[in-house]
């Protein structure tokens, strides 16, 4: 098993290369310049498999028949290495994920999850409060703009990822195996979200001012943030009508009036000034 950086800035443990044909498409990964991407290598027709999918210490209830022999051979190899003292098994799987993508130092009481076809990341705050992490070239400080754009996603119910043990079963029993997440289905939009950049800084050369704050969602680590009710206040309204998305932070909010743009800044609200001011970019 080797750890690699993924295309979306996360890390993933991958097996050595296998011929791609017998491997189910959803389990195929390949490397391009050291970065892991889904799918097989288009030139060699080989692929790598995420380690959890074939780890002998995990119960695989839906393991494809093509991989049963692979898991059996890995189990024999692992048992031999343990007996010879060449390998010490990891006892607590959650710790490994926390090391690979630790939570930000500062998080809010309410945190929302972003979903992209089964890939789940949790924000340090509510989705509309998520800030760009790039450095503002004018101030030298962290950009004040938001990442959120109402037109790029919607709230959907998704499956709670499986978690082992009694705590995992308790989470499934409490939630019914379903949770609410902000779903982004267009990969072009997702690339900006995964970079945690606003419209101004996406694709720019501006360095990040703080570390990336969207981390991989794990039910055992983030169980307290699972939403079983759809958040209110994110409804779209016809063009020309007043837009009320959420209460937001205290202070004056300046929001771009251009359709599809959700750039915003916050400041102290002067007396007599409306809370929501719309301006075109």
C-alpha positions as CSV (number, residue, x, y, z in Angstrom):
1,X,0.0,0.0,0.0
2,X,1.3,3.5,-0.9
3,X,-0.3,6.9,-0.1
4,X,-0.8,9.3,-3.0
5,X,-2.2,12.8,-3.4
6,X,-5.5,12.7,-5.2
7,X,-6.7,15.1,-7.9
8,X,-9.0,16.8,-5.4
9,X,-6.2,17.4,-2.8
10,X,-7.1,14.5,-0.6
11,X,-4.8,11.5,0.0
12,X,-5.6,7.9,-1.0
13,X,-3.9,4.5,-0.2
14,X,-3.4,2.5,-3.4
15,X,-2.3,-1.0,-4.2
16,X,0.3,-1.9,-6.7
17,X,-0.8,-2.1,-10.4
18,X,-3.3,-4.7,-11.6
19,X,-4.6,-5.4,-15.1
20,X,-7.7,-3.2,-15.2
21,X,-10.1,-5.6,-17.0
22,X,-11.1,-7.8,-14.0
23,X,-11.3,-4.8,-11.7
24,X,-14.8,-3.2,-11.4
25,X,-14.7,0.3,-12.9
26,X,-15.6,2.0,-9.6
27,X,-12.4,0.6,-8.0
28,X,-10.0,1.6,-10.7
29,X,-7.4,4.4,-10.1
30,X,-4.3,5.4,-12.0
31,X,-1.4,7.8,-11.5
32,X,-0.6,10.8,-13.7
33,X,2.6,12.6,-12.8
34,X,2.3,11.3,-9.3
35,X,-1.3,12.3,-8.8
36,X,-4.1,9.7,-8.4
37,X,-7.1,9.9,-10.7
38,X,-10.2,7.7,-11.0
39,X,-10.1,5.1,-13.9
40,X,-7.5,3.0,-15.5
41,X,-4.3,4.2,-17.2
42,X,-5.3,4.8,-20.8
43,X,-1.9,3.7,-22.2
44,X,-1.0,0.6,-20.1
45,X,-4.6,-0.5,-19.4
46,X,-3.5,-1.2,-15.8
47,X,-5.0,0.3,-12.6
48,X,-4.5,0.5,-8.9
49,X,-7.1,-0.4,-6.3
50,X,-7.9,1.6,-3.1
51,X,-6.5,-0.4,-0.2
52,X,-9.7,-0.4,1.9
53,X,-11.5,-2.2,-1.0
54,X,-9.1,-5.2,-0.8
55,X,-7.8,-5.0,2.8
56,X,-8.0,-8.5,4.3
57,X,-8.9,-7.1,7.8
58,X,-12.1,-5.6,6.5
59,X,-15.4,-7.5,6.0
60,X,-16.2,-7.2,2.3
61,X,-19.9,-8.0,2.0
62,X,-20.2,-7.0,-1.6
63,X,-16.7,-8.0,-2.9
64,X,-16.7,-8.7,-6.6
65,X,-15.8,-12.4,-7.4
66,X,-12.9,-11.2,-9.5
67,X,-11.2,-9.8,-6.4
68,X,-11.9,-12.6,-3.9
69,X,-8.6,-14.3,-4.9
70,X,-6.7,-11.1,-4.5
71,X,-8.0,-10.5,-1.0
72,X,-7.2,-14.2,-0.1
73,X,-3.6,-13.9,-1.3
74,X,-3.1,-10.6,0.5
75,X,-4.4,-12.2,3.7
76,X,-1.8,-15.0,3.5
77,X,0.9,-12.5,2.8
78,X,-0.1,-10.3,5.6
79,X,-0.4,-13.1,8.1
80,X,3.1,-14.3,7.2
81,X,4.6,-10.8,7.6
82,X,2.9,-10.4,11.0
83,X,4.3,-13.8,12.2
84,X,7.8,-12.9,11.1
85,X,7.6,-9.5,12.9
86,X,7.8,-7.6,9.6
87,X,4.4,-5.9,9.9
88,X,2.4,-4.4,12.9
89,X,-1.3,-4.1,12.1
90,X,-2.9,-0.7,12.7
91,X,-5.5,-1.0,15.4
92,X,-7.6,2.2,15.1
93,X,-8.5,3.0,11.5
94,X,-9.9,6.4,12.3
95,X,-6.5,7.7,13.4
96,X,-5.1,7.1,10.0
97,X,-7.7,9.2,8.3
98,X,-7.3,12.0,10.8
99,X,-3.6,12.1,10.0
100,X,-4.2,12.1,6.3
101,X,-6.7,15.0,6.5
102,X,-7.0,16.6,9.9
103,X,-9.8,19.0,10.8
104,X,-9.1,22.7,10.8
105,X,-8.1,24.2,14.1
106,X,-11.2,26.4,14.2
107,X,-14.6,25.0,13.3
108,X,-18.2,26.3,13.9
109,X,-20.9,24.6,15.9
110,X,-22.8,23.8,12.7
111,X,-20.8,22.2,9.8
112,X,-22.2,21.3,6.4
113,X,-21.2,18.4,4.1
114,X,-20.5,18.7,0.4
115,X,-21.3,15.8,-1.9
116,X,-20.0,14.8,-5.3
117,X,-21.3,11.4,-6.5
118,X,-20.4,9.7,-3.2
119,X,-17.4,11.7,-2.3
120,X,-18.1,13.6,0.9
121,X,-16.2,16.5,2.4
122,X,-17.2,18.5,5.5
123,X,-16.7,22.3,5.7
124,X,-15.6,24.0,8.9
125,X,-18.9,26.0,8.9
126,X,-22.3,26.3,7.3
127,X,-22.0,26.1,3.5
128,X,-22.9,29.7,2.8
129,X,-20.2,30.9,5.3
130,X,-17.3,29.1,3.5
131,X,-14.6,31.6,2.7
132,X,-12.0,31.6,0.0
133,X,-8.5,30.6,1.3
134,X,-6.5,32.6,-1.2
135,X,-4.3,35.6,-0.3
136,X,-5.8,39.0,-1.3
137,X,-3.1,40.8,-3.3
138,X,-4.3,44.2,-2.1
139,X,-4.4,43.6,1.6
140,X,-2.0,40.6,1.9
141,X,-4.6,38.9,4.1
142,X,-7.1,36.1,3.5
143,X,-9.6,36.8,0.8
144,X,-13.0,38.0,2.2
145,X,-15.1,36.5,-0.6
146,X,-17.3,33.5,-0.2
147,X,-17.1,30.2,-2.1
148,X,-20.8,29.5,-2.1
149,X,-22.9,29.9,-5.2
150,X,-26.6,29.0,-5.0
151,X,-26.8,28.1,-8.6
152,X,-24.0,25.5,-8.5
153,X,-25.6,22.9,-6.2
154,X,-28.6,21.9,-4.1
155,X,-29.5,20.0,-0.9
156,X,-29.9,16.3,-1.4
157,X,-30.2,13.2,0.8
158,X,-27.1,10.9,0.5
159,X,-26.1,7.7,2.1
160,X,-24.1,7.8,5.4
161,X,-20.8,6.1,4.7
162,X,-20.4,2.7,6.4
163,X,-18.4,2.8,9.6
164,X,-17.3,-0.4,11.5
165,X,-18.1,-1.3,15.0
166,X,-20.9,-0.6,17.5
167,X,-20.6,3.2,17.0
168,X,-21.0,2.9,13.3
169,X,-24.2,0.7,13.7
170,X,-25.6,3.3,16.2
171,X,-25.1,6.1,13.7
172,X,-26.9,4.1,11.0
173,X,-29.7,3.3,13.4
174,X,-30.1,6.9,14.4
175,X,-30.0,8.4,10.9
176,X,-31.6,5.6,9.0
177,X,-28.5,5.6,6.9
178,X,-29.4,8.9,5.2
179,X,-28.1,12.4,5.7
180,X,-28.4,15.9,4.0
181,X,-25.5,17.3,2.0
182,X,-24.9,20.1,-0.4
183,X,-24.6,18.3,-3.7
184,X,-22.6,19.6,-6.6
185,X,-23.0,17.6,-9.8
186,X,-21.0,19.6,-12.3
187,X,-17.3,18.8,-12.2
188,X,-16.4,22.3,-13.5
189,X,-18.1,23.9,-10.5
190,X,-16.6,21.2,-8.2
191,X,-13.0,22.0,-9.1
192,X,-13.5,25.5,-7.7
193,X,-15.2,24.2,-4.6
194,X,-12.4,21.6,-4.0
195,X,-9.8,24.4,-4.3
196,X,-11.9,26.5,-1.9
197,X,-11.5,29.6,-4.0
198,X,-13.9,32.4,-4.9
199,X,-14.6,33.4,-8.5
200,X,-11.8,36.0,-8.5
201,X,-9.1,33.6,-7.3
202,X,-10.0,30.4,-9.0
203,X,-7.4,29.7,-11.6
204,X,-5.3,32.6,-10.4
205,X,-1.7,32.4,-9.2
206,X,-2.5,33.8,-5.7
207,X,-1.1,31.6,-3.0
208,X,-3.3,30.2,-0.3
209,X,-3.3,32.2,2.9
210,X,-4.5,29.3,5.1
211,X,-4.6,25.5,4.8
212,X,-7.4,23.8,2.9
213,X,-10.4,23.5,5.2
214,X,-12.6,20.9,3.4
215,X,-11.7,17.5,4.8
216,X,-13.0,14.0,4.0
217,X,-16.2,13.2,5.9
218,X,-16.0,10.3,8.3
219,X,-19.1,9.3,10.3
220,X,-17.1,8.3,13.4
221,X,-15.2,11.6,13.4
222,X,-18.0,13.9,12.3
223,X,-21.1,12.1,13.5
224,X,-22.2,15.1,15.6
225,X,-22.6,17.1,12.3
226,X,-24.8,14.7,10.4
227,X,-28.0,16.5,9.3
228,X,-31.2,14.5,9.3
229,X,-33.3,17.5,8.3
230,X,-32.9,19.7,5.2
231,X,-31.5,23.1,6.1
232,X,-33.9,25.9,5.4
233,X,-33.4,29.2,3.6
234,X,-31.6,28.1,0.4
235,X,-34.6,28.3,-1.9
236,X,-34.1,29.9,-5.3
237,X,-36.4,32.8,-6.3
238,X,-37.4,34.0,-9.8
239,X,-35.1,36.7,-11.3
240,X,-36.1,40.3,-10.2
241,X,-37.5,39.3,-6.8
242,X,-35.8,39.8,-3.5
243,X,-33.3,37.0,-2.6
244,X,-33.3,35.8,1.0
245,X,-30.8,32.9,1.4
246,X,-30.0,32.9,5.1
247,X,-29.5,35.2,8.0
248,X,-25.7,35.1,7.6
249,X,-23.1,36.9,9.8
250,X,-23.8,40.1,11.7
251,X,-22.9,43.2,9.7
252,X,-23.3,44.6,6.3
253,X,-23.2,42.1,3.5
254,X,-22.2,43.2,0.0
255,X,-23.3,40.6,-2.6
256,X,-22.7,40.6,-6.3
257,X,-26.0,41.0,-8.3
258,X,-24.8,39.2,-11.4
259,X,-26.8,36.1,-12.1
260,X,-25.0,33.0,-10.8
261,X,-22.4,34.9,-8.8
262,X,-22.2,34.7,-5.1
263,X,-19.2,36.8,-4.3
264,X,-19.7,38.6,-1.0
265,X,-17.9,40.6,1.7
266,X,-18.8,41.5,5.2
267,X,-18.3,44.6,7.3
268,X,-19.7,46.6,10.1
269,X,-23.3,47.7,9.4
270,X,-23.5,51.5,9.5
271,X,-26.6,52.9,11.1
272,X,-29.4,53.3,8.5
273,X,-27.8,51.0,5.9
274,X,-29.7,48.0,4.7
275,X,-28.3,44.6,5.6
276,X,-28.3,43.3,2.0
277,X,-26.8,45.4,-0.8
278,X,-26.7,44.1,-4.3
279,X,-24.0,45.3,-6.8
280,X,-23.0,43.9,-10.2
281,X,-19.3,42.8,-10.5
